[in-house]
Amino acid sequence: MRELEFFGEVTAGVTHQIKNELSVIKETGSLIVDLMSMAELGGVLDPGRIKTLAQRVVKRVDRSNLMIKKLNSFAHSAEEETDRADALRILELMIGLYERKAGFNKVSLALDSPSGESRLEVGVRPLLLERILWAALEAAVGAARPDSLVRAVLDLSGERTFLGLTGEYENPPALPPRELMDGSSVEAETESGALFLRFPSIKKA
């Protein structure tokens, strides 16, 4: 998948989610207007119901804002002209963006990261790292059994940062496309039915 296609797929998924949230907000707002109109004609207005509907709107707005925040963070990655990336932050972002697609396969995603670590820098360009992680998640979710959990386990060992995607797989997950891996200093393999990636670590100063 080329960069433009990758951006298109991710953006389309998020905007579809936002559109769904806006539809619910519109329907709920219309219902509130109908209830208010009935009250103006002498009907009984239930404050508790109005409050519940208003809370539903607030919840949907919060979810939409979170999606927009993720999409904005993703969009800015294309501007980062650097050969290093925060693997922990980007993995959290990619999992958040991929959750909807995983849900279509009835698969849940979870992240385990090293305790006490708030940042794990690796020697990979941010956009390339996002593409590799997206491809790895796609392979893992596609191979996972329905109603199961794929766990992303991120760990640091010496000069390499490891990512394992473990779960209940019907078949071993496919490796990310060679076109992404060649020349990236990222290694990938399947072992014991799970998918593992190794990234060159950048030590803290």
C-alpha positions in Angstrom: 0.0 0.0 0.0 1.5 3.3 -1.0 1.5 6.4 1.2 -1.4 8.1 -0.4 -3.5 5.0 -0.3 -2.6 4.5 3.3 -3.6 8.1 4.2 -6.8 7.6 2.3 -7.8 4.4 4.1 -7.1 5.8 7.6 -8.8 9.1 6.9 -11.9 7.4 5.4 -12.3 5.2 8.4 -12.1 8.0 10.9 -14.3 10.4 9.0 -16.9 7.6 8.7 -16.9 7.3 12.5 -17.3 11.0 12.9 -20.2 11.0 10.4 -21.9 8.3 12.5 -21.5 10.4 15.6 -22.9 13.5 14.0 -25.9 11.5 12.8 -26.6 10.4 16.4 -26.2 14.0 17.6 -28.6 15.3 14.9 -31.2 12.7 15.7 -30.9 13.3 19.4 -31.2 17.1 18.9 -34.2 16.6 16.7 -35.9 14.6 19.4 -35.2 17.3 22.0 -36.8 19.9 19.7 -39.8 17.6 19.2 -40.2 17.2 23.0 -39.9 20.9 23.5 -42.5 21.6 20.8 -44.9 19.1 22.5 -44.4 20.9 25.8 -45.3 24.2 24.1 -48.6 22.7 23.1 -49.4 21.6 26.6 -47.7 18.3 26.9 -45.7 17.3 29.9 -42.0 17.9 29.7 -39.9 15.3 31.5 -36.7 17.0 32.7 -35.0 13.7 33.4 -35.5 12.6 29.8 -34.1 15.9 28.5 -31.1 15.6 30.7 -30.5 12.0 29.5 -30.7 13.2 25.9 -28.4 16.1 26.5 -25.8 13.8 28.2 -26.0 11.6 25.1 -25.1 14.6 22.9 -22.2 15.6 25.2 -20.9 12.0 25.1 -21.0 11.8 21.3 -19.3 15.2 21.0 -16.5 14.0 23.3 -16.0 10.9 21.2 -15.9 13.0 18.0 -13.3 15.3 19.5 -11.2 12.3 20.4 -11.4 11.0 16.9 -10.5 14.4 15.4 -7.5 14.6 17.8 -6.2 11.2 16.7 -6.7 12.1 13.0 -4.9 15.4 13.5 -2.0 13.7 15.2 -1.9 11.2 12.3 -2.0 13.9 9.6 0.9 15.8 11.2 3.1 12.7 11.0 3.7 13.3 7.3 5.4 16.6 8.2 7.9 15.1 10.5 11.2 14.9 8.6 13.2 12.9 11.0 14.6 9.4 11.2 13.4 8.7 14.7 9.9 8.1 16.2 8.3 7.5 19.5 7.2 3.8 19.1 4.9 3.9 22.2 3.0 7.0 21.1 2.6 5.9 17.5 1.6 2.3 18.5 -1.1 3.8 20.8 -2.3 6.0 17.9 -2.4 3.2 15.4 -4.3 0.9 17.7 -6.8 3.7 18.4 -7.2 4.3 14.6 -7.5 0.5 13.8 -10.0 -0.4 16.5 -13.0 0.2 14.3 -11.7 -2.2 11.6 -10.8 -4.8 14.2 -14.4 -4.6 15.4 -15.6 -5.6 12.0 -13.7 -8.9 12.6 -15.1 -9.1 16.2 -11.5 -8.7 17.4 -10.4 -6.5 20.3 -7.1 -4.8 20.7 -5.0 -4.2 23.8 -1.6 -2.7 24.5 1.0 -3.7 27.0 4.0 -1.4 27.4 7.0 -1.4 29.7 6.2 0.0 33.1 7.7 3.4 33.8 8.3 4.1 30.2 6.5 7.1 28.7 8.5 7.3 25.5 10.4 4.6 23.4 12.3 6.1 20.5 13.3 3.9 17.6 15.3 4.7 14.5 12.5 4.7 12.0 10.7 7.5 10.2 7.3 8.3 11.9 5.2 7.8 8.7 7.0 4.5 7.8 6.6 3.2 11.4 2.8 4.0 11.1 2.6 2.1 7.8 4.5 -0.9 9.2 2.4 -1.0 12.4 -0.9 -0.7 10.4 0.2 -3.6 8.2 1.1 -5.7 11.2 -2.3 -4.9 12.9 -4.1 -5.8 9.7 -2.3 -9.1 9.5 -2.8 -10.0 13.1 -6.5 -9.1 13.1 -7.1 -10.9 9.9 -5.6 -14.1 11.3 -7.3 -13.9 14.7 -10.3 -15.9 15.7 -13.6 -14.0 16.0 -14.4 -12.8 19.5 -10.8 -12.9 20.5 -8.1 -10.4 21.7 -5.0 -9.4 19.9 -2.5 -8.0 22.4 0.4 -5.7 21.4 3.3 -6.2 23.7 6.0 -3.6 23.5 9.3 -4.1 25.2 12.9 -2.8 25.3 15.9 -5.0 25.2 19.4 -3.7 24.6 19.7 -2.0 21.3 16.3 -3.2 20.0 12.7 -2.5 20.8 10.4 -5.5 20.4 6.8 -5.6 19.5 4.9 -8.9 19.7 1.3 -9.3 18.5 -0.1 -12.3 20.3 -3.6 -13.7 20.2 -5.7 -16.7 19.3 -4.8 -17.1 15.6 -6.5 -19.5 13.1 -3.3 -19.2 11.0 0.0 -17.4 11.7 -0.2 -13.7 10.8 1.4 -12.6 7.5 4.5 -10.5 7.6 4.3 -6.8 6.6 4.9 -6.3 2.9 8.5 -6.5 1.8 8.3 -3.1 0.1 7.8 -1.5 3.6 10.5 -3.6 5.3 13.4 -3.3 2.8 15.9 -0.8 3.9 13.9 0.1 7.1 16.2 -1.5 9.7 13.0 -3.2 11.0 12.9 -7.0 11.2 9.8 -9.2 11.3 9.1 -12.8 11.9 6.4 -15.2 13.0 7.3 -17.4 16.0 5.0 -19.8 18.0 2.1 -18.5 15.9 2.6 -14.8 16.8 4.0 -11.9 14.8 7.1 -10.1 16.1 8.8 -6.9 15.0 12.2 -5.6 16.0 13.1 -1.9 15.8 16.5 -0.2 16.3 16.3 1.6 19.6 17.6 5.1 20.3 19.0 5.3 23.8 18.1 8.2 26.0 20.7 10.9 26.4 
